[in-house]
Amino acid sequence: MEFPETLRYTKDHEWVSIDGNTATVGITDFAQRELGDIVFVDISSLDTPLGANDIFGTVEAVKTVSDLYLPVAGTITEVNADLEATPESVNTDPYNAGWMVKMTVDNPADVEGLLDAAAYKQLVGE
């Protein structure tokens, strides 16, 4: 299982990569393994200001639907359109091709309050 050191993580199994005040968000390798084969990603919160831990969409696997939670407050500015045709990218490449949204972060320093790779590994028992 992968836990890239450059990312920050939430207890709800989302990851975030920050570049200035822009963040890219997806779900972790652990989360996609737990969900199983992902068949649909639904994100309808484009251009909507959201708070940290607000639901920004859902991911549907063969046996379940799971909510997606925003790691930090901000506004979603882009949705990964490729996931419409290839939602399985979340399973095969969760940290690259399987990213879900890009957002403008209200306070980039909030990312520092999230888990680092070592703390996330501990959370999931790795």
N, C-alpha and C positions, 0 to 999 in steps of 0.2 A: 504494500500500500504506500502511496506517495503522500508526503507532507512537506511541500516546498517551504523552505526557510524564509523566502521573501514575502510570503503571504501572512495575513492575519486571519483568524478563524473565530466563529461563534459557537456557542454551546448547542445551537440548532443546526450545526453542520454546514453553514455557508462559509465561503472564503471571500476575501477581499484583497485586491491589489490596488495600491494608491499611487497616483502620479499627480503631484500638485493637489488640486482640489477635484480631480476626476478619479473615480474608483470603478473598477471592474469587479463584478460579483458573480459567483456561481456556487454550486454545491460541491462538497468535498468528495474525494475518492471513496472515503468511508461511507458517506451518505448514498452515493450511487450504487455501491455494492449492497447496502442494506435494502434499498428500494427494488433492485433487480432491473429487468429490462425496461427502460424508459421509452414510452410510446408517444408522449405528448407533453409539451411545455406550454402553459398558458400564462402570459404576462400581459395584463391589460392596464397597467399603471403608468404608461408612458406620459411624461410631462406632468405628473402629479407629485406635489411635495408630500413626502412621507417621513414619519419619525423612525428612529431606530426601533427595531423589532416589529414594525408594521408589516403586514402581509403584502407582498408585491406581486404575487402570482401563485401558481400551483404547478407541480410536476406530477404527471400521471405515469405510473408503472403498470405492468400487467395486472398486478394484484391490489394496488392501492393508489390513492391520491394523497399527496403531501403538500402542505402549505410551504411557501418560500418566504423567509423573513429578511427584511433589509438590515444589514449589520450596523449601519449608521444613518443618521438623518440626512435627507437630501432629496434631489429630484432626479428621477430616471430620465435620461436623455437619449438612450439608444437601447433597443432590444436586439438580441442576436437573431436576425431573420433566418439564418441558416438552420436554426433549430426546428423551424416549421417543417422543412422537408427531411431533416436528418436529426430527430431528437435523440437518437442513439449516440450522437457525439458526446452527450453528457456522460454516457457509460464508457466510451472508448477513450476520451480525452477531456476529462472534467476541468482541467486547469488551462486549457488552451482553446481548442475548437468548441468545447462545450460550455464556454462562458455564457451567462444569461443576460445580464444588463450592464450598461455603463451609466454612471450617474455623476451629477455634480454634488459634492459633499458639502453640507452646511459648515462643518467644522472639521477639517482634515485631522486635527489632533485627536479627535474621538477614536480614530482607528487604533491609536496606541492603547486604548482601554480593552481591546479585543485580545484573544489568546494568541500567543506565538506558537510556532510549530511544536515545540517541546511540551507546552501546556496542553495543546490539542491532542497530541499523541497520548498523553496521560489520561485525558478525558475519555478517549475511546479505547483505552486499555492496550495500547501498542507499546 
